[in-house]
Amino acid sequence: MYPQHPHARYGRYFRFGGKIDWREGGTSWSQDYPRADRHFAVALRRLTRIDVRSVEQPVNLDDGDDVYNWPWLCAGEMGDWKLTDAQIEKLRDYLSRGGFLMLDDFWGTEEWERFNETMRLVFPDRPVVEIDDADAIFHTVYDLDDRYQVPGEWALRRGTTYRNDGATPHWRGIYDDRGHLLVAMSFNSDLGDSWEWADDPGYPEKYSALGIRIGVNYVVYALTH
């Protein structure tokens, strides 16, 4: 869960004449939620030996020490987040203690810049880099050298695979001093939709197959490295 950026693509949310509280949902963090979460949980349970909960767990960084109970976090629509100073400090501490953060579904230069306003404050001394094909995260369960752009269901309805100037998929990350990934980003792809629409015959299977495999690798990497 995260507060909405004032210039977010979906920046105006109103209910009964007042602005929606981001903690109540209905803003960008809840995009694909909870269908994507539950479909992925089913897949993770079937494809690994991890003891996986059946339902999702929204995590609010302002909620005491709760974030430290969860070794793996996932968030989407990252061009729309803007964490507070306290949330930035909490996230940095969580990741420095061994937590893992997967970030998804943000597209093109404008959304990257909004995303990076917060990310560069979380780790001002750690660059975002392209993850090499040989990195363990792409080989922990599945060998994923052959990756391609995963479009959202919304894009396919428009007859394209991307939005803005986000035509080229990138698999980016932030490493600690030991070469261990702390944050993994699927930039210019929508893995959340590949989970959410995995049971829909109108959404191509090849996208869900790759999206789920990437998610499985990221979870197993986070729990074993």
N, C-alpha and C positions, 0 to 999 in steps of 0.2 A: 504494500500500500504506500502511496506517496501523494503529497500535495501537488496540485495542478500548477503548471507553469502559466504565468499570466498571458503569454503569447502562444499558448498551446493551440494545436490544430482544432481541438475540441475544447476551446477555452471557456465557453459560456454555457454553464449548466445552471438551470433555475428550476425551482419547485415551489409552487404555491406563492409566487411573487418574491421569493428569496433565493439567494445563491445556495446551491447544494454543498453540504459539508463533505469534503473528500473522504472522511472517515466512514461515511454512510454508503459509499459506493456511488455508482452513477457517473463517475468521472473516469479518466483514461485508464487508471490502474485496473479497473474491473472489466476492461475489454477482454473478450473471450472467456471470462470468468462466469460461472464455474465449470462450464462444459469442457473446456480444454483441460483444466486441472484434473477432472475426474476421468476423462478418457485416457490421459497420460498415466494416471495412477493405475488404471486397469492394465495398460500396456507394460508398465514397469513391473507390476506384480507377475504378469505372465512370462516376461522375458528374462527376469533375473530371480535370484533367491532373496532379494531384499524384502523384509517384512514391511509392506507398504500400506499405509492407511487408505481407506476407501474414499475419504473426502478431503477436500483441500483445507489449508490453514492460512487465512489471510494474516499477514504479519505487519504490525504497526511498530515502527522504530521508537515511537514515543511511549510504548506500553511496557514500561519498566525494563526488566531483563529478559523478556519473552523471546527476543530474537536469538538469544544464545541457546535456546532449546532446539533450534533447527539448523542442521549442518548444511542445508542447500536451499537457496532462495532463487526464485524466478520472477522476473517482472517484464511487462510488455509496454508498448507505446512509449518508448523511452525518450522520444522527442518532446514529451509532454510533462516530464517530471521536473520538480524544483524543490530539493530538500532544504530544510532549515539548517542552521548551523549546528544545532543539537543533534539532528538526525544524521548529518554528515559525520560528526564525531563518532556517533554510535555505530554507523556503518563501517567506518574505518577500523574501529576497534574490533568489531565482529569479524571482519575479513582478516585482520592481522592475527587474530586468535585461531584461524584455521577455517573460518566459514567460506562458503562459495556462493557466488552470485552469477546467475545466467540472465542476460539482458537480450531482449528480442523486439522485433517489429518496430523499427524506426528507419526512415527512408530519406536519402538525399542530404544535400549540404545543409539546408536550413534546419532540419530536425537534428542532424548531428551536432550542429553548433548549440542548439538549445540543450541537448543531452549533455554535452561536454561542459557546459557551465557548472553543473553539479559534479560531474565525474572528475574534473581536474582539481576540484576542491577536496574530494575524498582522498585522492592520492596525488598531490601536486608534484611529488618527486618520482612518480612511476609512470612511464609513458604507455600509451595504448599502442600496441603493435599488432601486425598480422600474425596469426598463429600458423606456424609452419606445418606442412602436411605430415611431417614425421613426428610431431608432438604426440605424446602418449594419449592425450585426450581424444584423438581421432582413431585410436587403436585399442582402447581399453577393453571393449567388448566387440564392437564391429570395426572393421577396417574401412575408413571413410575418406579415402583419398579422392574419390570421385564425387565431389559435392557440387550442387547446382542451386540456383536461386529457387527458394520455396515461396510461391506467391500466396497471398491471402485469397480467401474465397471472394472477397469484395473485388479484387483485381480481375479474377477470371470472369466475373460477371460483366466487367467492362471490356473484356477482350484483350487484356494486357497481363503483365506479370509484376508490375511495379508502379510506384507513384513518384512524383517529383522528378529529380534527376538521379534516382536510385536504381539505375539499370544493372549495375554490377554488384553481385553479392560479395560480402567480406565477412571473414571469420576472425574477429579481433579479440585481443585479451590484454590483461594486465598481470604481470608476474611478480612474485616476491623475490627476495635476494637469493633463494635457493633454486630458482627456475621453476617454481610451482605456480600454476595458474590460480589466481584469486578471483578473477572476473573473466567471463567469456561472453562475447557479444556476437549475435547473428544480425549484422547490419545489412539492410536491403534484402531482408527475407522476413517471412512471417511464420515461424515455427508454431506459434500459438494457434493459428488457424489450421495448420496441418494436423494438430491434435484435436481441435474442436470439431472439425468436419471429417474426421477419419471414418465415421460411420455413414457418411452421406455418399451415395453412389454417383452424385454429380461432381464430387471433388476428386480429382485424379489420384489414384492410389500411390503413384510414384512419389508424390509430394509428402503424403503422410508417412510413407515408408522411410524416407530420408529424415523427416522431421522427428519421428519417434526414435529412430536409431541415434540421432545426434543427442536427443534428450537423455536416452539411456546411457550413452557414453559419458555425458557430463555428470550425471548423478553418480555413476560408479567411480569415475575419476575423483569426484569430490570426497567420496567416502573411503577411498583407498590410497590416496596420494597425499 
